[in-house]
Amino acid sequence: MARASDFTAPLDDVPDRAAKRIEDKRTLVIAGINHALHDGYTDLIYVLLPVWQAEFGLDYVALALLRSLYNGALAALQMPASRLAQAFGARTVLVLGTLLSAGGYALAGASGGLIGLCIGLLLGGAGSSTQHPLASTVIARAYGAAARGPLGTYNFAGDLGKAAVPPLVGFLLTLSGWRTALWVIAGLGVAVALGVGRWLPRESRSHTERAKAAIGTGDGAGARPGFGLLVAIGTLDNAARPAFLLYLPFLLQEKGAALTTVGLALSLVFIGGALGKAVCGRLGERLGVTRTVLLTETGTAAAILAVIALPLAPALILLPLLGVMLNGTSSVLYGTVPELAPGGRVERAFAVFYTCTLGGSALAAPLLYGRLGDAAGPRWAAVAAAGTALAVVPLMLALSPHLARGREARRF
């Protein structure tokens, strides 16, 4: 039976609409802050890669593995996190997950060596696996059929965290060592976890049991062709982003950038990425999914090659535009999942989509791009990231007829 119906619930029987609206806004604010923290936790690793390379004498494969410890745990444990929420409640699991992520960074900061750092990153990724599936569901249930806009705000909040936390860490690195910086970031996570536990409303059992979703219902007769292609496209798109960001700090350092400049550069990419999620979503409605994805992926490849070739100042100016295209594709693909969900099981389709795309990129970074960086250097590894983005083009052209049939089916 499809479980997409768990997403939303009618609000007709809520006695106090004004109080409910206030509660819903509080849910969105708290979930957004939690999302900002966890996405910031995920991407602050890029700022620390040059520091860890210098301290531990790591090659690029090892650096990619460090990043993949966090992202791999994040990807692999999303579905188990959803099962835990069914037993203990979404708020409890969100609080515990945030505390676990903070604890992971605290352990990494307290450790004296590489093994402790690896364990800390694994724990941090495990904690962050809770927030995407659970917070999205909590928001969707709160807002019902009107959840699309609030979910967009929630996703935007994550990009704000990506834009804020890495430069904060870069600034802290100018004042103290990286271990102290991680202790500060861990303390911030504990504060957010306490806020989630204090202010995020607890869902009532009756509300959960009668939750009904408008998304995906009535459109799930049989398996949708093309979902596998969509997952493959999402995997390539998601692999291109970390493959480039893994080497961006080193490319910038070759151009003479300091650590604070590297943090600023990452912030510029992430600010552009936040804008890209909104811009590309609207662009997809106007131009269509196929044209938009082709535009963003070819633009991503061209912008990566330009950043490699340009001097430091022009490269920094280009980074926000690169971020728009690098992140914008994901919002278009995410909105296509319900259209191609096998059997109309939208919730499960999202879980499969995120697990495969995040897991695939976590494996590709060390096995492919890390080895290429060691063999040929950061420049050629970044060129490979551009090639990964271009590899989406033929798959998107193959998927296009399935999208057209899906739209045709919905007209009747």
C-alpha positions as CSV (number, residue, x, y, z in Angstrom):
1,M,0.0,0.0,0.0
2,A,1.3,3.4,-0.9
3,R,2.5,5.4,2.1
4,A,2.5,8.8,0.3
5,S,-0.8,9.4,2.1
6,D,1.3,9.9,5.3
7,F,2.4,13.3,4.1
8,T,-0.4,15.6,4.6
9,A,-3.6,15.9,6.6
10,P,-6.8,18.0,6.3
11,L,-7.1,20.9,8.6
12,D,-10.9,21.2,8.5
13,D,-11.4,19.7,12.0
14,V,-8.8,22.0,13.8
15,P,-10.9,24.0,16.3
16,D,-8.6,27.0,16.6
17,R,-7.3,28.0,13.2
18,A,-5.3,31.0,14.4
19,A,-3.4,28.9,17.0
20,K,-2.8,26.2,14.4
21,R,-1.3,28.7,12.0
22,I,1.1,29.9,14.7
23,E,2.0,26.3,15.5
24,D,2.6,25.6,11.8
25,K,4.9,28.6,11.5
26,R,6.8,27.6,14.6
27,T,7.2,24.1,13.1
28,L,8.6,25.6,9.9
29,V,11.0,27.9,11.7
30,I,12.4,25.3,14.0
31,A,12.7,22.7,11.2
32,G,14.4,25.3,9.0
33,I,17.0,26.2,11.7
34,N,17.7,22.5,12.2
35,H,18.1,22.0,8.4
36,A,20.5,25.0,8.2
37,L,22.6,23.5,11.0
38,H,22.8,20.0,9.4
39,D,23.5,21.3,5.9
40,G,26.2,23.5,7.4
41,Y,27.6,20.6,9.2
42,T,27.8,18.6,6.0
43,D,29.6,21.3,4.0
44,L,32.0,22.7,6.5
45,I,34.1,19.7,5.8
46,Y,35.3,21.3,2.6
47,V,36.9,24.2,4.5
48,L,38.8,21.8,6.7
49,L,40.1,19.5,4.0
50,P,43.3,21.5,3.4
51,V,43.9,21.7,7.2
52,W,43.5,17.9,7.6
53,Q,45.7,17.3,4.5
54,A,48.5,19.4,6.1
55,E,48.2,17.9,9.6
56,F,47.8,14.2,8.7
57,G,49.7,14.1,5.4
58,L,46.7,12.7,3.4
59,D,46.4,12.2,-0.3
60,Y,43.2,13.2,-2.2
61,V,41.7,9.7,-2.0
62,A,42.0,9.9,1.8
63,L,40.4,13.4,1.8
64,A,37.6,12.2,-0.3
65,L,37.1,9.2,2.0
66,L,36.8,11.6,5.0
67,R,34.1,13.5,3.3
68,S,32.4,10.2,2.3
69,L,32.3,9.0,5.9
70,Y,29.9,11.8,6.7
71,N,27.9,11.7,3.5
72,G,27.8,7.9,3.3
73,A,26.4,7.6,6.8
74,L,23.9,10.4,6.0
75,A,22.7,8.6,2.8
76,A,22.6,5.0,4.2
77,L,20.6,5.8,7.4
78,Q,17.7,7.9,6.1
79,M,15.3,5.0,5.8
80,P,16.2,3.5,9.2
81,A,15.7,7.0,10.6
82,S,12.2,7.0,9.3
83,R,11.5,3.7,10.9
84,L,12.8,5.0,14.3
85,A,10.4,8.0,14.0
86,Q,7.5,5.6,13.7
87,A,8.4,4.1,17.0
88,F,9.6,7.1,19.0
89,G,8.2,10.1,17.2
90,A,9.8,12.5,14.7
91,R,10.6,15.2,17.3
92,T,12.5,12.8,19.6
93,V,14.5,11.3,16.7
94,L,15.3,14.8,15.4
95,V,16.6,15.9,18.8
96,L,18.7,12.8,19.2
97,G,20.0,13.1,15.6
98,T,21.1,16.7,16.1
99,L,22.8,15.8,19.4
100,L,24.5,12.9,17.7
101,S,25.8,15.2,15.0
102,A,27.1,17.7,17.5
103,G,28.6,14.9,19.5
104,G,30.4,13.6,16.4
105,Y,32.0,17.0,15.8
106,A,32.9,17.3,19.5
107,L,34.6,13.9,19.3
108,A,36.4,14.9,16.2
109,G,37.6,18.0,17.9
110,A,38.7,16.2,21.1
111,S,40.5,13.4,19.2
112,G,44.2,13.3,19.0
113,G,44.4,11.5,15.7
114,L,42.9,10.4,12.4
115,I,40.9,7.5,13.8
116,G,39.0,9.7,16.2
117,L,38.3,12.1,13.4
118,C,36.9,9.3,11.2
119,I,34.6,8.1,14.0
120,G,33.4,11.6,14.7
121,L,32.5,12.1,11.0
122,L,30.7,8.8,10.9
123,L,28.6,9.8,14.0
124,G,28.0,13.2,12.6
125,G,26.6,11.8,9.3
126,A,24.5,9.3,11.2
127,G,22.9,12.1,13.2
128,S,22.3,14.2,10.0
129,S,20.5,11.3,8.4
130,T,17.4,12.1,10.5
131,Q,16.6,15.6,9.4
132,H,15.8,15.4,5.7
133,P,13.1,12.7,5.8
134,L,11.6,13.6,9.1
135,A,11.5,17.3,9.0
136,S,10.1,17.3,5.5
137,T,7.3,15.0,6.6
138,V,6.6,17.1,9.7
139,I,6.2,20.2,7.7
140,A,4.1,18.5,5.0
141,R,1.7,17.1,7.7
142,A,1.5,20.5,9.3
143,Y,0.6,22.4,6.2
144,G,-1.4,19.8,4.3
145,A,-2.2,20.6,0.7
146,A,-0.5,23.9,1.0
147,A,2.9,22.4,2.0
148,R,4.7,23.1,-1.3
149,G,5.7,26.6,-0.4
150,P,6.8,25.9,3.2
151,L,8.8,22.9,1.9
152,G,10.6,25.3,-0.4
153,T,11.3,27.6,2.5
154,Y,12.7,24.6,4.4
155,N,15.0,23.7,1.6
156,F,16.1,27.3,1.2
157,A,17.0,27.3,4.9
158,G,19.4,24.4,4.4
159,D,21.3,26.5,1.8
160,L,21.5,29.4,4.2
161,G,23.3,27.0,6.6
162,K,25.7,26.0,3.8
163,A,26.4,29.7,3.1
164,A,26.9,30.6,6.8
165,V,28.6,27.7,8.6
166,P,31.7,27.1,6.3
167,P,32.8,30.8,6.4
168,L,32.2,30.8,10.2
169,V,34.5,27.9,10.5
170,G,37.0,29.6,8.2
171,F,36.9,32.6,10.5
172,L,37.4,30.5,13.6
173,L,40.4,28.9,12.0
174,T,42.1,32.3,11.9
175,L,41.5,32.6,15.7
176,S,42.3,29.1,16.9
177,G,43.0,25.6,15.8
178,W,40.6,23.4,13.9
179,R,39.8,21.3,17.0
180,T,38.6,24.4,18.9
181,A,36.6,25.4,15.9
182,L,34.8,22.0,15.9
183,W,34.1,22.4,19.6
184,V,32.4,25.7,19.0
185,I,30.3,24.2,16.1
186,A,29.4,21.3,18.3
187,G,28.1,23.7,21.0
188,L,25.9,25.3,18.4
189,G,24.5,21.9,17.5
190,V,23.6,21.2,21.2
191,A,21.8,24.6,21.4
192,V,19.8,23.8,18.2
193,A,18.9,20.3,19.6
194,L,17.6,21.9,22.8
195,G,15.6,24.3,20.7
196,V,14.0,21.5,18.7
197,G,13.1,19.6,21.8
198,R,11.6,22.8,23.4
199,W,9.7,24.4,20.6
200,L,9.0,21.9,17.8
201,P,5.3,20.8,18.3
202,R,4.8,17.1,19.0
203,E,2.5,15.4,16.5
204,S,-0.6,13.8,18.1
205,R,-1.2,10.1,17.3
206,S,-4.7,10.9,15.9
207,H,-3.2,13.5,13.6
208,T,-0.6,11.0,12.3
209,E,-3.2,8.2,11.9
210,R,-5.5,10.3,9.8
211,A,-2.8,11.9,7.7
212,K,-3.7,12.0,4.0
213,A,-1.6,13.1,1.1
214,A,-2.8,14.9,-2.0
215,I,0.5,14.1,-3.7
216,G,0.7,10.9,-5.6
217,T,-2.8,9.7,-5.0
218,G,-4.9,8.6,-7.9
219,D,-1.8,8.6,-10.1
220,G,-0.1,5.4,-9.2
221,A,-1.5,2.6,-11.3
222,G,1.5,0.4,-12.0
223,A,5.1,1.3,-12.2
224,R,6.2,4.4,-14.0
225,P,8.8,4.0,-16.7
226,G,11.7,6.3,-16.4
227,F,12.2,6.4,-12.7
228,G,15.5,4.5,-13.0
229,L,16.7,7.0,-15.5
230,L,15.7,9.8,-13.1
231,V,17.7,8.2,-10.3
232,A,20.7,7.8,-12.6
233,I,20.5,11.5,-13.6
234,G,20.2,12.5,-9.9
235,T,23.2,10.4,-9.0
236,L,25.4,12.0,-11.7
237,D,24.2,15.5,-10.8
238,N,24.8,14.9,-7.2
239,A,28.3,13.4,-7.9
240,A,29.4,16.4,-10.0
241,R,28.8,18.8,-7.1
242,P,31.1,17.2,-4.4
243,A,33.6,16.2,-7.1
244,F,34.1,19.9,-7.9
245,L,33.8,21.2,-4.3
246,L,36.3,18.7,-3.1
247,Y,39.0,20.3,-5.2
248,L,37.7,23.9,-5.2
249,P,39.8,24.9,-2.0
250,F,42.9,23.5,-3.6
251,L,42.3,25.2,-7.0
252,L,41.8,28.5,-5.1
253,Q,44.9,28.0,-3.0
254,E,46.9,27.5,-6.3
255,K,45.6,30.9,-7.3
256,G,46.8,32.4,-4.0
257,A,43.7,32.2,-1.8
258,A,44.0,32.2,2.0
259,L,41.7,30.0,4.2
260,T,39.4,32.8,4.8
261,T,39.0,33.4,1.1
262,V,38.3,29.7,0.6
263,G,35.5,29.9,3.2
264,L,34.1,33.0,1.4
265,A,34.3,31.2,-2.0
266,L,32.3,28.3,-0.6
267,S,29.8,30.7,0.8
268,L,29.4,32.3,-2.6
269,V,28.8,28.9,-4.2
270,F,26.2,28.0,-1.6
271,I,24.4,31.4,-1.8
272,G,24.1,30.9,-5.5
273,G,22.9,27.3,-4.9
274,A,20.1,28.7,-2.6
275,L,19.0,31.1,-5.3
276,G,19.3,28.3,-7.9
277,K,16.7,26.2,-6.1
278,A,14.1,28.9,-6.5
279,V,15.1,30.2,-9.9
280,C,15.5,26.8,-11.6
281,G,12.2,25.6,-10.1
282,R,10.4,28.4,-11.8
283,L,12.4,28.0,-14.9
284,G,11.4,24.4,-15.1
285,E,7.7,25.5,-15.1
286,R,8.4,27.8,-18.0
287,L,10.8,25.9,-20.1
288,G,10.0,22.4,-19.1
289,V,12.1,19.9,-17.2
290,T,14.2,18.7,-20.1
291,R,15.2,22.1,-21.3
292,T,16.0,23.3,-17.8
293,V,18.2,20.4,-16.9
294,L,20.1,20.6,-20.2
295,L,20.7,24.3,-19.6
296,T,21.8,23.9,-16.0
297,E,24.1,20.9,-16.6
298,T,25.8,22.4,-19.7
299,G,26.1,25.7,-17.8
300,T,27.6,23.9,-14.8
301,A,30.3,22.2,-17.0
302,A,31.1,25.5,-18.7
303,A,31.4,27.4,-15.4
304,I,33.6,24.8,-13.8
305,L,36.0,24.9,-16.7
306,A,36.0,28.7,-16.5
307,V,36.8,28.7,-12.8
308,I,39.7,26.4,-13.5
309,A,41.1,28.7,-16.1
310,L,40.4,32.2,-14.6
311,P,42.6,34.1,-12.1
312,L,41.4,34.3,-8.5
313,A,39.3,37.5,-8.6
314,P,37.2,36.6,-11.8
315,A,36.8,33.0,-10.5
316,L,35.3,34.3,-7.2
317,I,32.9,36.5,-9.2
318,L,31.7,33.5,-11.2
319,L,31.1,31.2,-8.3
320,P,27.6,32.4,-7.4
321,L,26.4,31.8,-11.0
322,L,28.1,28.4,-10.8
323,G,26.3,27.7,-7.6
324,V,22.9,28.6,-9.2
325,M,23.4,25.9,-11.9
326,L,25.2,23.4,-9.7
327,N,22.4,23.3,-7.1
328,G,19.5,24.3,-9.3
329,T,19.2,21.0,-11.2
330,S,18.4,19.2,-8.0
331,S,15.2,21.2,-7.4
332,V,14.0,20.3,-10.9
333,L,14.7,16.6,-10.4
334,Y,13.2,16.6,-6.9
335,G,9.9,17.9,-8.3
336,T,9.9,15.2,-11.0
337,V,10.0,12.3,-8.5
338,P,6.2,12.2,-7.8
339,E,5.5,12.2,-11.6
340,L,7.6,9.0,-12.1
341,A,7.1,7.3,-8.7
342,P,6.6,3.6,-9.2
343,G,3.1,2.6,-8.2
344,G,2.4,6.1,-7.1
345,R,4.4,5.4,-3.8
346,V,5.8,8.9,-3.6
347,E,7.3,8.7,-0.1
348,R,9.2,5.5,-0.9
349,A,10.3,7.0,-4.3
350,F,11.8,10.0,-2.5
351,A,13.6,7.7,0.0
352,V,15.0,5.6,-2.9
353,F,16.0,8.7,-4.8
354,Y,17.8,10.3,-1.9
355,T,19.5,7.1,-0.8
356,C,20.8,6.3,-4.3
357,T,21.9,9.8,-5.2
358,L,23.6,10.6,-2.0
359,G,25.1,7.2,-1.6
360,G,26.3,7.1,-5.2
361,S,28.1,10.4,-4.8
362,A,29.6,9.4,-1.5
363,L,31.1,6.3,-3.1
364,A,32.2,8.1,-6.3
365,A,34.1,10.8,-4.5
366,P,36.9,8.6,-3.1
367,L,36.9,5.8,-5.6
368,L,36.9,7.9,-8.8
369,Y,37.6,11.5,-8.2
370,G,40.0,11.0,-5.3
371,R,42.1,8.6,-7.3
372,L,42.0,10.9,-10.3
373,G,43.1,13.9,-8.2
374,D,46.1,11.9,-6.9
375,A,47.0,10.7,-10.4
376,A,46.5,13.9,-12.4
377,G,46.0,16.8,-9.9
378,P,43.1,18.9,-8.8
379,R,42.6,20.6,-12.2
380,W,42.0,17.5,-14.1
381,A,39.8,16.1,-11.4
382,A,37.7,19.3,-11.6
383,V,37.6,18.8,-15.4
384,A,36.2,15.3,-14.7
385,A,33.5,16.9,-12.5
386,A,32.5,19.0,-15.5
387,G,32.4,15.9,-17.7
388,T,30.1,14.2,-15.1
389,A,27.7,17.1,-15.5
390,L,27.7,16.8,-19.2
391,A,27.0,13.0,-18.9
392,V,23.5,13.9,-17.7
393,V,22.6,15.3,-21.2
394,P,22.1,12.0,-23.1
395,L,20.2,10.5,-20.1
396,M,17.9,13.5,-19.9
397,L,17.2,13.2,-23.6
398,A,16.3,9.6,-23.0
399,L,14.0,10.5,-20.1
400,S,12.2,13.2,-21.9
401,P,9.6,11.0,-23.7
402,H,8.6,9.4,-20.4
403,L,8.0,12.9,-19.0
404,A,5.8,13.7,-22.0
405,R,3.8,10.5,-21.5
406,G,3.4,11.3,-17.8
407,R,2.0,14.8,-18.6
408,E,-0.3,13.2,-21.3
409,A,-1.6,10.7,-18.8
410,R,-2.5,13.4,-16.3
411,R,-4.6,15.2,-18.8
412,F,-7.1,12.3,-19.0
